[in-house]
Amino acid sequence: MSVLSREFSKPKARIVIHGGAGNISRENLTAPARHEYLSSLARILSQVHPKLISGQLNALDAAVAAVKLFEDDPLFNAGKGAVFTLDGTNELEASVMVSRGAQKRCAGVFLLKHVKNPILLAKELLLRDDPRTERGRQHNCLSGPYAEQLAERWGLEIVDPSYFFTEKRWKQHLDDLKRSEADIEEEPLIDLKDEKADVGNARMGLREADLEEYLPKGTVGCVVLDNDGVIAAATSTGGLTNKVPGRIGDTPTPGAGFWAEEWEVIAPAEPSRGLIDILTNSLAGCLPTSAPKDKTHRAVALSGTGNGDYFLRLSACHNITARCRFGGKSLRQAARDVCGPDGEMKRAGDKRTAPDGAVIGIDDQGEIIMEMNCGGCFRGMVDHDGNILVGAYADEPLQVWST
């Protein structure tokens, strides 16, 4: 069935979330750890979904609320659970985008070290203007100290960088440094034993035995369709473990790790009827204007997770949207073409890094998609009957989960 022949009825509100993707397998993810991740996903959905379907929250507010819950949960690589850079610091990123209803439509924040919930700053940047300068009123993306000054001025919670420290993430940081040292036979770029280092005394003295636990890492995100047909995407991350300080990922970069768009679709004209059409067209300027052609609209929104550099190289989320808008593809097929097991992202891989990634999305009819090219993705949704469905491995169907 073609896109244009679908019946465009008003869909119910929908929500889908992800908590990171990558080399997740039954060998490196224990049953208790899997249970913990899926329970957290279900908890987030159970708190946000009722407010969404009741109309208490619109698409933007619901997506942001879900991602804030991710940021407050140290289990995930965002906010409190953010991973460390090569220098042992945290640099956080977040973004929001709506299909319609806001002048800027998207906003991204980069290189944050003191904002407790980066997703809240992204939302404020989307909705507010910077009152200090006309020149900066319509900026979509801001980074570093100035962005954090705005966050404080706008009443968001500012924290000491030590707030973002978690022992599990620090162990992961050290373990990765050890692997890198073994690979390149070089000294680490930071002195892990220097008790005066900015990373703090509490992070020192960890034993090698503590470094054996595998900790999945990845961006978190949420895509929401509300009762008014608006779709919003919200995404947040701490980036890649031991990324170079100052590295910009796909999460706050429009078109790469997120996108939301709505466009008008015009039904094609009927086949020509020969001489009658020729005469009608030639007299068009002398005749009353005919009724407009049938029009409808399509909309999609996406949030990605995985190796952000591949999302950046492919402008992955905008790439998917363009296949829908200009290629007439369904969101599911377009996402599979880019981020599926045999998609463009997988073919772009090289021997040095794995192009692991996953995307979640919703279209204007409320269809939810989850596509990935890696071992797994922590993901969840609520079906039309109100059941919470969650999953971890790529090869497992979503299962109903009680909170």
C-alpha positions as CSV (number, residue, x, y, z in Angstrom):
1,M,0.0,0.0,0.0
2,S,1.4,3.4,-1.0
3,V,1.9,6.2,1.5
4,L,-0.7,8.3,-0.2
5,S,-3.4,5.6,-0.1
6,R,-3.2,5.2,3.7
7,E,-6.2,6.3,5.7
8,F,-5.0,9.2,7.8
9,S,-7.0,8.9,11.0
10,K,-6.0,10.6,14.2
11,P,-3.7,8.3,16.1
12,K,-3.5,7.7,19.8
13,A,-0.6,9.2,21.7
14,R,2.5,7.0,21.7
15,I,5.8,6.8,23.5
16,V,9.0,4.9,22.9
17,I,12.4,5.1,24.7
18,H,15.9,3.7,24.5
19,G,18.6,3.4,27.1
20,G,21.7,2.7,25.0
21,A,22.9,0.2,22.4
22,G,26.0,-1.7,21.6
23,N,27.7,-5.1,22.1
24,I,25.0,-6.4,24.5
25,S,24.9,-10.2,24.6
26,R,23.8,-13.0,26.8
27,E,27.4,-13.6,27.6
28,N,28.3,-10.2,28.9
29,L,25.0,-9.1,30.4
30,T,24.0,-11.0,33.5
31,A,20.4,-11.9,34.2
32,P,20.2,-9.6,37.3
33,A,21.7,-6.7,35.3
34,R,19.2,-7.2,32.5
35,H,16.4,-7.3,35.0
36,E,17.7,-4.0,36.5
37,Y,17.8,-2.3,33.1
38,L,14.4,-3.5,31.9
39,S,12.8,-2.6,35.3
40,S,14.2,1.0,34.9
41,L,12.8,1.3,31.4
42,A,9.4,0.1,32.6
43,R,9.4,2.5,35.6
44,I,10.1,5.5,33.3
45,L,7.3,4.5,30.9
46,S,4.8,3.9,33.8
47,Q,5.5,7.4,35.1
48,V,5.2,9.3,31.8
49,H,2.7,7.4,29.7
50,P,-0.4,8.0,31.8
51,K,0.2,11.8,31.8
52,L,0.8,11.7,28.1
53,I,-2.5,9.9,27.1
54,S,-4.5,12.0,29.6
55,G,-3.2,15.2,28.0
56,Q,-1.4,16.4,31.1
57,L,1.8,16.4,29.1
58,N,2.3,17.4,25.4
59,A,4.9,15.7,23.2
60,L,7.8,17.9,24.2
61,D,7.1,17.8,27.9
62,A,6.6,14.1,27.9
63,A,9.8,13.3,26.0
64,V,11.8,15.7,28.3
65,A,10.2,14.1,31.4
66,A,11.3,10.7,30.3
67,V,14.8,11.7,29.5
68,K,15.2,13.5,32.8
69,L,14.3,10.3,34.6
70,F,17.1,8.6,32.6
71,E,19.5,11.4,33.6
72,D,18.7,10.9,37.3
73,D,19.3,7.1,37.1
74,P,23.0,6.3,37.4
75,L,22.4,3.1,35.5
76,F,22.4,5.0,32.2
77,N,25.0,7.0,30.4
78,A,23.4,10.4,30.8
79,G,23.4,12.9,33.7
80,K,24.3,11.1,36.9
81,G,25.5,8.0,35.1
82,A,27.6,9.8,32.4
83,V,30.9,8.2,31.3
84,F,34.3,9.8,31.7
85,T,36.5,11.5,29.1
86,L,40.2,10.6,28.6
87,D,41.1,13.2,31.2
88,G,38.7,11.8,33.8
89,T,36.0,14.5,33.5
90,N,32.4,14.4,32.4
91,E,31.1,16.4,29.4
92,L,27.4,16.1,28.8
93,E,25.2,16.7,25.8
94,A,21.5,16.8,25.1
95,S,18.9,17.8,22.5
96,V,15.2,18.3,21.8
97,M,13.2,18.7,18.6
98,V,9.5,19.0,17.7
99,S,7.8,18.4,14.4
100,R,5.9,21.7,14.8
101,G,4.8,24.3,17.3
102,A,8.1,25.9,18.2
103,Q,9.9,28.6,16.2
104,K,13.4,27.1,16.5
105,R,12.1,23.5,16.3
106,C,15.4,22.1,17.6
107,A,18.0,22.9,20.2
108,G,21.3,21.2,21.3
109,V,23.6,21.8,24.2
110,F,27.2,20.7,24.3
111,L,30.2,20.3,26.7
112,L,28.3,20.7,29.9
113,K,30.0,20.0,33.2
114,H,27.7,21.6,35.9
115,V,24.1,21.4,34.7
116,K,22.4,18.6,36.6
117,N,19.9,17.8,33.8
118,P,21.1,18.8,30.4
119,I,17.8,17.9,28.8
120,L,16.1,20.7,30.7
121,L,18.6,23.2,29.3
122,A,18.0,21.9,25.8
123,K,14.3,22.4,26.3
124,E,14.7,26.0,27.7
125,L,17.0,26.8,24.8
126,L,14.3,25.6,22.4
127,L,11.6,27.7,24.0
128,R,13.5,30.8,25.2
129,D,15.5,33.6,23.7
130,D,18.7,34.9,25.1
131,P,17.7,38.3,26.6
132,R,21.2,39.7,26.6
133,T,21.7,40.1,22.9
134,E,19.5,40.4,19.8
135,R,22.2,38.6,17.8
136,G,21.9,35.5,19.8
137,R,18.2,35.3,20.1
138,Q,17.6,32.5,17.6
139,H,20.7,30.3,18.2
140,N,19.9,26.6,18.2
141,C,23.1,25.2,19.6
142,L,25.2,26.4,22.6
143,S,28.1,25.0,24.5
144,G,30.3,25.3,27.5
145,P,30.4,28.0,30.1
146,Y,28.0,30.4,28.4
147,A,25.4,27.7,28.1
148,E,25.8,26.9,31.7
149,Q,25.5,30.6,32.7
150,L,22.1,30.7,30.9
151,A,21.1,27.5,32.7
152,E,21.7,29.2,36.0
153,R,20.0,32.4,35.0
154,W,17.0,30.3,33.8
155,G,16.7,28.6,37.2
156,L,18.1,25.2,36.4
157,E,20.0,23.2,39.0
158,I,23.7,23.6,38.9
159,V,25.9,21.0,40.6
160,D,29.6,20.4,41.3
161,P,31.2,18.1,38.8
162,S,31.7,15.5,41.5
163,Y,27.9,15.0,41.3
164,F,28.4,13.0,38.1
165,F,30.9,10.6,39.6
166,T,29.8,7.0,40.0
167,E,32.1,4.2,40.9
168,K,30.9,1.9,38.2
169,R,31.6,4.4,35.5
170,W,35.1,5.2,37.0
171,K,35.9,1.5,36.9
172,Q,34.9,1.4,33.3
173,H,37.1,4.4,32.6
174,L,40.1,2.7,34.2
175,D,39.5,-0.6,32.5
176,D,39.4,1.1,29.1
177,L,42.6,3.0,29.9
178,K,44.3,-0.3,30.8
179,R,43.2,-1.9,27.5
180,S,44.5,1.2,25.6
181,E,47.8,1.0,27.4
182,A,48.2,-2.6,26.4
183,D,47.3,-1.9,22.8
184,I,49.6,1.1,22.2
185,E,52.2,0.6,25.0
186,E,52.0,4.1,26.1
187,E,51.5,5.8,29.5
188,P,48.0,7.1,30.2
189,L,47.4,10.7,29.6
190,I,46.4,11.3,33.2
191,D,48.0,10.3,36.5
192,L,45.5,7.9,38.1
193,K,47.4,7.9,41.4
194,D,47.6,11.7,41.8
195,E,45.3,12.3,44.7
196,K,45.3,16.1,43.9
197,A,43.9,15.5,40.4
198,D,40.5,17.1,39.7
199,V,38.9,13.6,39.5
200,G,38.9,13.5,43.3
201,N,40.3,11.2,46.0
202,A,37.2,9.0,46.1
203,R,38.0,7.7,42.6
204,M,41.4,6.3,43.5
205,G,42.6,3.0,44.9
206,L,40.4,0.7,42.8
207,R,41.6,-2.9,42.4
208,E,42.0,-4.6,39.1
209,A,39.5,-7.2,40.2
210,D,36.9,-4.5,40.3
211,L,37.3,-3.8,36.6
212,E,35.9,-7.0,35.2
213,E,32.2,-6.1,35.1
214,Y,30.9,-5.2,31.6
215,L,29.0,-2.0,31.6
216,P,26.9,-1.3,28.5
217,K,27.1,2.4,27.5
218,G,25.1,4.6,25.2
219,T,22.9,7.5,24.7
220,V,19.3,7.7,26.1
221,G,16.3,9.0,24.3
222,C,12.6,9.3,24.0
223,V,10.2,9.9,21.1
224,V,6.6,10.9,21.7
225,L,3.4,11.5,19.7
226,D,0.8,13.5,21.6
227,N,-2.9,13.9,21.3
228,D,-2.5,16.9,19.0
229,G,-0.4,15.0,16.5
230,V,2.9,16.7,17.4
231,I,5.9,14.5,17.6
232,A,9.0,15.3,19.7
233,A,12.4,13.7,20.3
234,A,14.6,14.2,23.3
235,T,18.1,12.7,23.7
236,S,20.9,12.9,26.2
237,T,24.3,11.4,26.8
238,G,27.7,11.5,28.4
239,G,29.3,10.5,25.1
240,L,31.8,7.7,24.5
241,T,33.9,6.3,27.3
242,N,37.4,8.0,27.2
243,K,36.5,10.3,24.4
244,V,38.9,13.1,23.8
245,P,37.9,16.2,25.8
246,G,36.0,18.6,23.7
247,R,34.7,15.9,21.4
248,I,31.2,16.7,20.0
249,G,28.9,13.8,19.4
250,D,25.8,13.1,17.5
251,T,23.4,13.6,20.4
252,P,23.3,17.4,20.3
253,T,24.0,17.7,16.6
254,P,20.8,18.3,14.5
255,G,20.2,15.6,11.9
256,A,22.8,13.2,13.3
257,G,21.5,11.7,16.5
258,F,18.0,13.2,16.4
259,W,15.4,14.7,14.1
260,A,11.7,15.6,13.9
261,E,9.9,16.8,10.8
262,E,6.4,17.3,9.4
263,W,5.6,17.9,5.8
264,E,2.6,18.3,3.5
265,V,1.8,15.5,0.9
266,I,-0.2,16.4,-2.2
267,A,-2.0,13.6,-3.9
268,P,-0.9,13.1,-7.5
269,A,-3.1,14.4,-10.3
270,E,-5.4,12.1,-12.2
271,P,-4.0,10.6,-15.5
272,S,-4.4,12.9,-18.5
273,R,-7.6,12.7,-20.5
274,G,-6.1,13.9,-23.7
275,L,-7.6,16.8,-25.7
276,I,-10.1,17.7,-22.9
277,D,-7.2,18.3,-20.5
278,I,-5.2,20.3,-23.0
279,L,-8.2,22.6,-23.7
280,T,-8.9,22.9,-19.9
281,N,-5.3,23.8,-19.2
282,S,-5.2,26.3,-22.0
283,L,-8.3,28.0,-20.6
284,A,-7.2,27.8,-17.0
285,G,-6.5,31.5,-16.8
286,C,-10.0,32.4,-17.9
287,L,-11.9,29.9,-15.8
288,P,-12.7,30.0,-12.0
289,T,-10.1,28.4,-9.8
290,S,-10.8,24.7,-9.3
291,A,-10.9,23.1,-5.8
292,P,-7.4,22.4,-4.4
293,K,-5.9,19.0,-4.7
294,D,-6.3,16.6,-1.8
295,K,-3.6,17.2,0.8
296,T,-2.5,15.5,3.9
297,H,0.7,15.4,6.0
298,R,3.4,13.1,7.2
299,A,5.6,13.4,10.2
300,V,8.4,11.4,11.8
301,A,10.8,11.8,14.7
302,L,13.8,9.8,15.7
303,S,16.4,9.4,18.4
304,G,19.6,7.5,18.0
305,T,22.1,5.7,20.2
306,G,25.4,3.9,19.6
307,N,28.7,5.0,18.0
308,G,27.9,8.6,17.5
309,D,30.7,9.3,15.0
310,Y,28.9,7.1,12.4
311,F,25.6,8.9,13.1
312,L,27.5,12.1,12.4
313,R,29.2,10.9,9.2
314,L,25.8,9.7,7.8
315,S,23.6,12.5,9.2
316,A,21.7,9.4,10.2
317,C,18.4,10.7,11.6
318,H,17.9,13.3,8.9
319,N,19.0,10.7,6.3
320,I,16.2,8.4,7.5
321,T,13.7,11.3,7.4
322,A,14.7,12.3,3.8
323,R,14.1,8.8,2.6
324,C,10.6,9.1,3.9
325,R,9.9,12.6,2.7
326,F,11.6,12.5,-0.7
327,G,11.7,8.7,-1.4
328,G,8.2,7.9,-0.2
329,K,9.4,5.2,2.1
330,S,7.8,4.1,5.4
331,L,9.6,5.1,8.5
332,R,10.4,1.4,9.2
333,Q,11.9,0.7,5.8
334,A,13.9,4.0,5.8
335,A,15.3,3.3,9.3
336,R,16.2,-0.2,8.3
337,D,18.0,1.1,5.2
338,V,20.2,3.3,7.3
339,C,20.5,1.6,10.7
340,G,19.4,-2.0,10.1
341,P,21.7,-5.1,10.2
342,D,22.6,-4.6,6.5
343,G,22.1,-0.8,6.4
344,E,24.2,2.1,5.3
345,M,25.8,2.5,8.7
346,K,27.0,-1.1,8.9
347,R,28.5,-0.8,5.5
348,A,30.4,2.3,6.5
349,G,32.3,0.5,9.2
350,D,36.1,0.1,9.3
351,K,38.5,-2.2,11.0
352,R,39.2,0.2,13.9
353,T,35.7,1.0,15.2
354,A,32.4,-0.8,15.2
355,P,29.5,1.1,13.6
356,D,27.1,-0.1,16.3
357,G,23.9,1.8,16.5
358,A,20.1,1.8,17.0
359,V,17.3,4.2,16.3
360,I,13.8,4.5,17.7
361,G,11.1,6.5,16.1
362,I,7.4,7.3,15.6
363,D,5.5,8.5,12.6
364,D,2.3,10.5,12.3
365,Q,0.1,7.4,12.4
366,G,1.6,6.3,15.7
367,E,3.7,3.5,14.2
368,I,6.7,2.8,16.4
369,I,10.0,1.5,15.0
370,M,13.1,0.1,16.6
371,E,16.0,-0.7,14.3
372,M,19.6,-1.7,15.2
373,N,22.7,-3.2,13.7
374,C,24.3,-4.4,17.0
375,G,23.9,-7.0,19.7
376,G,21.2,-5.2,21.6
377,C,19.5,-2.0,22.7
378,F,17.7,-1.3,25.9
379,R,14.3,-0.2,24.7
380,G,10.7,0.1,25.6
381,M,7.3,1.2,24.5
382,V,3.6,1.1,25.5
383,D,1.2,-0.7,23.2
384,H,-2.3,0.4,22.3
385,D,-3.7,-1.7,25.1
386,G,-1.5,0.1,27.7
387,N,0.9,-2.8,28.2
388,I,4.5,-1.8,28.9
389,L,6.9,-3.7,26.6
390,V,10.7,-3.8,27.0
391,G,13.7,-5.6,25.6
392,A,17.5,-5.8,25.6
393,Y,18.9,-8.2,23.0
394,A,18.5,-7.6,19.3
395,D,17.1,-11.1,18.7
396,E,14.4,-11.1,21.4
397,P,10.8,-9.9,21.1
398,L,9.7,-7.2,23.4
399,Q,8.0,-8.6,26.6
400,V,5.3,-7.3,28.8
401,W,6.9,-6.0,32.0
402,S,5.1,-5.2,35.3
403,T,6.2,-2.3,37.5
